Amino acid sequence: MKANAVSKSNPWLYWFAVLTALATLALIGIGGLVTSHEAGLSVPDWPTTYGYNMFLFPINKWLGGIFYEHSHRLLAALVGLMTTILAVWLWLKDSRPWMHWLGVAAFLLVVAQGVLGGLRVTLHMDSLGIYHATIAQLFFVLTCAIALFTSRWWMNLQTGRTGSSPGRSLAKPGPQPADGAMETSRPADKSLRTLVLTATLLVFVQLIIAAAMRHQHAGLAISDFPLAHGKFWPDTGAEAVARYNAERVSINAENPITAFQIELQMAHRVVALAILICVGIAVFCSRRCQSAERAVAPPTHVSGYESTVAVRLSLFWLGLILLQVGLGAATIWTNKAADVATAHVLVGALVLTIGALWCAIAFRQTVAAVYDRRTEARRSQSAATIGAQPAVTANK
């Protein structure tokens, strides 16, 4: 995007956006604890809490599942208030119109979350928890994106600078690569962007599958790992499922499972493997892009800086994926311990967010080019209209 279209950074707005994102992550964590402890309906009424005003419910009654459910409600109210303030702040102080609408979108999402959470209680519909969990992930991504877009780092990146000092330009004087050399690196960059987008979409699909598993209480439909009921691919026939259920009742007195729940968990494992492969390839591709750009451009060139950011993002993303795989295995090995399962939920939210923010960084030039073309077209159309007015007047 052009420099004159970039807003000046506002440190207070940025840090408030960061705080809102952190509060949202904490809210997702407490929501995970609610599900892990099966405390979703510990408070049977909404928006009141056992007849009390939600904010006046006595602390001495915060016992058992009520503690998790009521804490979740209070933190949700705080996040809703913070999001409202953030949306108004963006509308009044950020000069970028598209940021105004991002704030509005965040406000609408947090309202939708509150309504879904309330309906889940009043209608006793556990299935609404799947939509509730999915929107929570999207809302967290949006708050993190707002924090990124209001940061000085993003402003400097948009104007070709980096670092805390606005004077530190990436495009310092020195030999620049030839046009043909720059063109040779673009197909690899495009492939990397496509790969990151694909992996991010897979992560989102994975989180939907995970939400369906958790809210159908199918997280332990397969009780072993890396095998599945002792096989590479489990038998889901009627006799086999009856045998699995007999073992579950005799060992842990758990609820019976269905063939669909077993298949759902296997889909979860297959998609996890696909994500791991995609992110591993992204690490390889980002390193290859960095090597190619170093061969045609000096280290101070903006493209070289972006390739370095891509390598670091890919390595961090891969580390989160490996941690997530370990937490998924630990969830099974510990018989779905609440703290382990909740950590699995939190890391999953971070994995999705890293992919989404990387997409925002990688595709920003494409989006900016479209924005600039539309702006220029509107200006040309306005100029043509104004230029035509004297001629129309003269003809009269």
C-alpha positions as CSV (number, residue, x, y, z in Angstrom):
1,M,0.0,0.0,0.0
2,K,1.3,3.5,-0.7
3,A,2.9,5.4,2.1
4,N,0.3,8.2,2.2
5,A,-2.4,5.5,2.7
6,V,-0.7,4.1,5.8
7,S,-1.9,5.3,9.2
8,K,0.6,6.5,11.8
9,S,1.1,4.0,14.6
10,N,-0.7,4.6,17.9
11,P,1.1,2.8,20.7
12,W,-1.8,3.0,23.2
13,L,-4.2,1.5,20.6
14,Y,-1.7,-1.2,19.7
15,W,-1.1,-2.3,23.3
16,F,-4.9,-2.3,24.0
17,A,-5.4,-4.5,21.0
18,V,-2.7,-6.8,22.3
19,L,-4.3,-6.9,25.7
20,T,-7.7,-7.7,24.1
21,A,-6.1,-10.6,22.2
22,L,-4.4,-12.0,25.4
23,A,-7.8,-11.7,27.2
24,T,-9.4,-13.6,24.4
25,L,-6.8,-16.4,24.6
26,A,-7.4,-16.7,28.3
27,L,-11.1,-16.9,27.6
28,I,-10.5,-19.7,25.2
29,G,-8.5,-21.4,27.9
30,I,-11.2,-21.1,30.5
31,G,-13.7,-22.3,27.9
32,G,-11.6,-25.4,27.3
33,L,-11.6,-26.0,31.1
34,V,-15.4,-25.8,31.1
35,T,-15.6,-28.5,28.4
36,S,-12.8,-30.6,29.9
37,H,-14.5,-30.6,33.3
38,E,-17.9,-31.1,31.7
39,A,-19.1,-28.0,33.5
40,G,-21.0,-26.5,30.5
41,L,-24.4,-26.5,32.3
42,S,-23.2,-26.1,35.9
43,V,-25.1,-22.8,35.8
44,P,-28.6,-23.6,34.5
45,D,-29.7,-20.0,33.8
46,W,-28.6,-17.1,31.7
47,P,-27.8,-14.1,31.8
48,T,-28.3,-14.5,35.5
49,T,-26.4,-17.0,37.7
50,Y,-28.7,-19.0,39.9
51,G,-31.0,-16.0,40.0
52,Y,-28.3,-13.5,40.9
53,N,-27.0,-10.7,38.8
54,M,-24.0,-12.2,37.1
55,F,-21.7,-9.7,38.5
56,L,-23.0,-10.0,42.1
57,F,-23.0,-13.8,42.4
58,P,-21.4,-14.6,45.9
59,I,-17.8,-15.8,45.7
60,N,-18.5,-18.5,48.4
61,K,-20.8,-20.2,45.9
62,W,-18.1,-20.6,43.2
63,L,-17.7,-24.3,43.8
64,G,-17.0,-27.2,41.5
65,G,-18.1,-26.8,37.9
66,I,-19.8,-23.5,38.8
67,F,-16.3,-22.0,39.3
68,Y,-15.3,-22.7,35.7
69,E,-18.6,-21.8,34.1
70,H,-19.1,-18.5,36.1
71,S,-15.5,-17.5,35.6
72,H,-15.9,-18.0,31.8
73,R,-19.0,-15.8,31.9
74,L,-17.3,-13.0,33.7
75,L,-14.2,-13.0,31.5
76,A,-16.5,-13.1,28.4
77,A,-18.2,-10.0,29.7
78,L,-14.8,-8.3,30.1
79,V,-13.7,-9.3,26.6
80,G,-16.9,-8.0,25.2
81,L,-16.4,-4.6,26.9
82,M,-12.8,-4.5,25.7
83,T,-13.8,-5.3,22.1
84,T,-16.5,-2.6,22.1
85,I,-13.9,-0.1,23.3
86,L,-11.4,-1.3,20.7
87,A,-14.0,-1.0,17.9
88,V,-14.9,2.6,18.9
89,W,-11.2,3.5,19.2
90,L,-10.4,2.2,15.8
91,W,-13.4,4.0,14.2
92,L,-12.4,7.3,15.8
93,K,-8.6,7.3,15.7
94,D,-7.4,5.0,12.9
95,S,-7.3,6.7,9.5
96,R,-7.7,3.4,7.5
97,P,-11.4,2.8,6.6
98,W,-10.9,-1.0,6.4
99,M,-9.7,-1.0,10.0
100,H,-12.9,0.6,11.0
101,W,-14.8,-2.4,9.6
102,L,-12.4,-4.8,11.2
103,G,-13.4,-3.3,14.5
104,V,-17.1,-3.6,13.6
105,A,-16.5,-7.2,12.6
106,A,-14.9,-7.9,16.0
107,F,-17.8,-6.3,17.8
108,L,-20.3,-8.4,15.9
109,L,-18.4,-11.6,16.5
110,V,-18.2,-11.0,20.2
111,V,-21.9,-10.3,20.4
112,A,-22.6,-13.5,18.4
113,Q,-20.4,-15.4,20.8
114,G,-22.4,-14.1,23.8
115,V,-25.7,-15.0,22.2
116,L,-24.5,-18.5,21.3
117,G,-23.2,-19.1,24.8
118,G,-26.5,-18.0,26.3
119,L,-28.6,-20.1,23.9
120,R,-26.5,-23.2,24.6
121,V,-27.6,-22.8,28.3
122,T,-31.2,-21.8,27.8
123,L,-31.9,-24.3,25.0
124,H,-29.8,-27.1,26.5
125,M,-28.3,-27.7,23.0
126,D,-24.8,-29.1,23.4
127,S,-24.4,-29.0,19.6
128,L,-24.3,-25.2,19.8
129,G,-20.9,-25.6,21.5
130,I,-19.4,-26.6,18.2
131,Y,-20.3,-23.2,16.6
132,H,-19.4,-21.4,19.8
133,A,-15.9,-22.9,19.8
134,T,-15.4,-22.3,16.1
135,I,-16.3,-18.6,16.3
136,A,-14.1,-18.3,19.3
137,Q,-11.1,-19.3,17.2
138,L,-12.1,-16.8,14.4
139,F,-12.5,-14.1,17.0
140,F,-9.1,-14.7,18.4
141,V,-7.5,-14.6,14.9
142,L,-9.3,-11.3,14.3
143,T,-8.1,-9.7,17.5
144,C,-4.5,-10.8,16.8
145,A,-4.8,-9.4,13.3
146,I,-6.0,-6.0,14.6
147,A,-3.0,-6.0,17.0
148,L,-0.7,-6.8,14.1
149,F,-2.2,-4.1,11.8
150,T,-2.0,-1.4,14.5
151,S,1.7,-2.2,15.3
152,R,4.6,0.0,14.3
153,W,6.2,-3.1,12.8
154,W,3.3,-3.4,10.3
155,M,3.3,0.4,9.6
156,N,7.0,0.3,8.8
157,L,6.6,-2.9,6.7
158,Q,4.0,-1.1,4.6
159,T,6.4,1.8,4.0
160,G,9.5,-0.3,3.4
161,R,11.0,0.1,6.8
162,T,11.6,-2.1,9.8
163,G,12.7,-1.8,13.4
164,S,11.5,0.6,16.1
165,S,13.0,3.6,14.4
166,P,11.1,5.0,11.4
167,G,14.4,6.1,9.8
168,R,15.7,2.5,9.5
169,S,14.8,1.8,5.9
170,L,15.0,-1.7,4.4
171,A,15.8,-0.4,1.0
172,K,19.1,1.2,1.8
173,P,21.4,2.5,-0.9
174,G,23.4,-0.1,-2.6
175,P,23.3,-2.4,-5.6
176,Q,19.8,-3.6,-6.4
177,P,18.8,-6.8,-8.2
178,A,17.9,-6.7,-11.8
179,D,14.3,-7.0,-12.8
180,G,14.8,-10.4,-14.3
181,A,16.5,-11.6,-11.1
182,M,13.6,-10.5,-9.0
183,E,11.1,-12.3,-11.4
184,T,12.9,-15.6,-10.8
185,S,12.1,-15.6,-7.1
186,R,8.4,-14.7,-7.5
187,P,7.1,-18.2,-8.5
188,A,8.7,-19.7,-5.4
189,D,7.2,-16.9,-3.3
190,K,3.8,-17.5,-4.8
191,S,4.1,-21.3,-4.1
192,L,5.0,-20.6,-0.5
193,R,2.0,-18.2,-0.1
194,T,-0.3,-20.9,-1.5
195,L,1.1,-23.5,0.7
196,V,0.7,-21.3,3.8
197,L,-2.9,-20.6,2.9
198,T,-3.6,-24.3,2.3
199,A,-2.1,-25.2,5.7
200,T,-4.0,-22.5,7.5
201,L,-7.3,-23.7,6.0
202,L,-6.5,-27.2,7.0
203,V,-5.8,-26.0,10.6
204,F,-9.2,-24.3,10.6
205,V,-10.9,-27.5,9.4
206,Q,-9.0,-29.4,12.0
207,L,-10.3,-27.1,14.8
208,I,-13.9,-27.7,13.6
209,I,-13.3,-31.4,13.8
210,A,-11.8,-31.0,17.2
211,A,-14.7,-28.9,18.4
212,A,-17.2,-31.6,17.2
213,M,-15.2,-34.3,19.0
214,R,-15.1,-32.4,22.3
215,H,-18.7,-31.4,22.3
216,Q,-19.8,-35.0,21.3
217,H,-17.6,-36.2,24.1
218,A,-15.7,-38.3,21.6
219,G,-12.2,-37.2,22.5
220,L,-11.4,-40.7,23.7
221,A,-13.3,-42.7,21.1
222,I,-9.9,-44.2,20.4
223,S,-8.0,-44.9,23.6
224,D,-4.5,-45.6,22.2
225,F,-1.9,-43.8,20.1
226,P,-0.2,-44.0,17.7
227,L,-2.2,-47.1,16.9
228,A,-6.0,-47.0,16.9
229,H,-7.6,-49.8,18.9
230,G,-4.5,-51.8,18.3
231,K,-4.5,-51.3,14.5
232,F,-3.3,-48.9,11.9
233,W,-6.9,-48.2,10.9
234,P,-9.5,-49.4,13.4
235,D,-12.4,-51.7,12.6
236,T,-15.7,-49.8,12.8
237,G,-18.0,-52.8,12.3
238,A,-20.9,-53.3,14.7
239,E,-19.2,-56.2,16.5
240,A,-15.9,-54.3,16.9
241,V,-17.7,-51.2,18.3
242,A,-19.6,-53.4,20.7
243,R,-16.3,-54.8,21.9
244,Y,-14.8,-51.4,22.3
245,N,-17.7,-50.2,24.4
246,A,-17.5,-53.3,26.6
247,E,-13.9,-52.6,27.3
248,R,-14.6,-48.9,28.0
249,V,-17.4,-49.8,30.5
250,S,-15.3,-52.4,32.3
251,I,-12.2,-50.2,32.6
252,N,-13.4,-46.6,33.0
253,A,-17.2,-46.9,33.1
254,E,-17.3,-44.4,30.2
255,N,-20.2,-43.6,27.9
256,P,-20.5,-45.8,24.8
257,I,-19.1,-44.6,21.5
258,T,-20.3,-45.0,17.9
259,A,-18.6,-45.9,14.6
260,F,-19.0,-42.2,13.5
261,Q,-17.1,-40.9,16.5
262,I,-14.2,-43.3,15.8
263,E,-14.1,-42.2,12.2
264,L,-14.2,-38.6,13.3
265,Q,-11.2,-39.0,15.5
266,M,-9.4,-40.8,12.7
267,A,-10.2,-37.9,10.4
268,H,-8.6,-35.7,13.1
269,R,-5.4,-37.7,13.0
270,V,-5.2,-37.7,9.2
271,V,-5.7,-34.0,9.0
272,A,-3.1,-33.5,11.7
273,L,-0.6,-35.5,9.6
274,A,-1.5,-33.4,6.5
275,I,-0.9,-30.2,8.4
276,L,2.5,-31.4,9.7
277,I,3.6,-32.3,6.2
278,C,2.4,-28.9,4.8
279,V,4.2,-26.9,7.5
280,G,7.3,-29.0,7.1
281,I,7.3,-28.2,3.3
282,A,6.7,-24.6,4.2
283,V,9.9,-24.6,6.2
284,F,11.8,-26.0,3.3
285,C,10.2,-23.6,0.8
286,S,10.9,-20.5,3.0
287,R,14.5,-21.5,3.3
288,R,14.8,-22.0,-0.4
289,C,13.2,-18.6,-1.1
290,Q,15.6,-17.0,1.3
291,S,18.6,-18.6,-0.4
292,A,17.3,-17.6,-3.8
293,E,16.8,-14.0,-2.8
294,R,20.2,-13.8,-1.1
295,A,21.7,-14.9,-4.4
296,V,20.1,-12.0,-6.3
297,A,19.7,-9.3,-3.7
298,P,21.8,-7.7,-0.9
299,P,20.7,-8.5,2.7
300,T,19.4,-5.0,3.1
301,H,16.8,-5.3,0.4
302,V,13.2,-5.5,1.5
303,S,12.7,-8.9,-0.1
304,G,15.6,-10.4,1.8
305,Y,14.0,-9.1,5.1
306,E,10.7,-10.6,4.2
307,S,12.3,-14.0,3.4
308,T,14.0,-13.9,6.8
309,V,10.6,-13.3,8.5
310,A,9.1,-16.2,6.5
311,V,11.8,-18.6,7.7
312,R,11.4,-17.6,11.3
313,L,7.6,-17.8,11.1
314,S,7.8,-21.3,9.5
315,L,10.2,-22.6,12.2
316,F,8.0,-21.2,15.0
317,W,4.9,-22.7,13.3
318,L,6.5,-26.1,12.9
319,G,7.5,-26.0,16.6
320,L,3.9,-25.3,17.6
321,I,2.6,-28.1,15.4
322,L,5.1,-30.6,17.0
323,L,4.0,-29.4,20.4
324,Q,0.4,-29.8,19.4
325,V,1.0,-33.4,18.2
326,G,2.6,-34.1,21.6
327,L,-0.3,-32.6,23.5
328,G,-2.8,-34.6,21.4
329,A,-0.9,-37.8,22.2
330,A,-0.7,-36.8,25.9
331,T,-4.4,-36.1,25.9
332,I,-5.0,-39.8,25.0
333,W,-2.3,-41.2,27.3
334,T,-3.5,-39.3,30.3
335,N,-7.2,-40.3,29.7
336,K,-8.0,-36.7,28.7
337,A,-6.6,-34.9,31.7
338,A,-8.3,-31.4,31.9
339,D,-5.1,-29.4,31.9
340,V,-3.5,-31.3,29.0
341,A,-6.7,-31.2,26.9
342,T,-7.0,-27.4,27.6
343,A,-3.4,-26.8,26.6
344,H,-4.1,-28.7,23.4
345,V,-7.0,-26.3,22.7
346,L,-4.8,-23.2,23.4
347,V,-1.9,-24.3,21.2
348,G,-4.4,-25.1,18.4
349,A,-5.7,-21.5,18.6
350,L,-2.1,-20.3,18.3
351,V,-1.4,-22.5,15.4
352,L,-4.4,-21.1,13.5
353,T,-3.4,-17.6,14.4
354,I,0.2,-17.9,13.2
355,G,-1.0,-19.2,9.9
356,A,-3.6,-16.5,9.5
357,L,-1.1,-13.7,10.3
358,W,1.5,-15.1,8.0
359,C,-1.2,-15.1,5.2
360,A,-1.9,-11.4,6.1
361,I,1.8,-10.6,5.8
362,A,2.4,-12.7,2.6
363,F,-0.7,-11.5,0.7
364,R,-0.6,-7.9,1.8
365,Q,1.1,-6.7,-1.4
366,T,-1.5,-8.4,-3.5
367,V,-4.3,-6.9,-1.5
368,A,-2.6,-3.5,-1.5
369,A,-2.2,-3.6,-5.3
370,V,-5.9,-4.3,-5.8
371,Y,-6.8,-1.5,-3.3
372,D,-4.5,1.0,-5.1
373,R,-5.9,0.1,-8.5
374,R,-9.5,0.6,-7.3
375,T,-8.5,3.9,-5.6
376,E,-6.8,5.1,-8.8
377,A,-9.8,4.1,-10.9
378,R,-12.2,6.0,-8.6
379,R,-9.9,9.1,-8.8
380,S,-9.8,8.8,-12.6
381,Q,-13.5,8.5,-12.8
382,S,-14.0,11.5,-10.6
383,A,-11.5,13.5,-12.6
384,A,-13.3,12.6,-15.8
385,T,-16.6,13.5,-14.4
386,I,-15.4,16.9,-13.2
387,G,-13.6,17.5,-16.6
388,A,-16.8,16.8,-18.4
389,Q,-19.0,19.2,-16.5
390,P,-17.7,22.4,-18.2
391,A,-18.4,20.9,-21.6
392,V,-21.9,20.0,-20.6
393,T,-22.5,23.6,-19.3
394,A,-21.2,25.1,-22.5
395,N,-23.5,23.0,-24.7
396,K,-26.4,24.3,-22.7
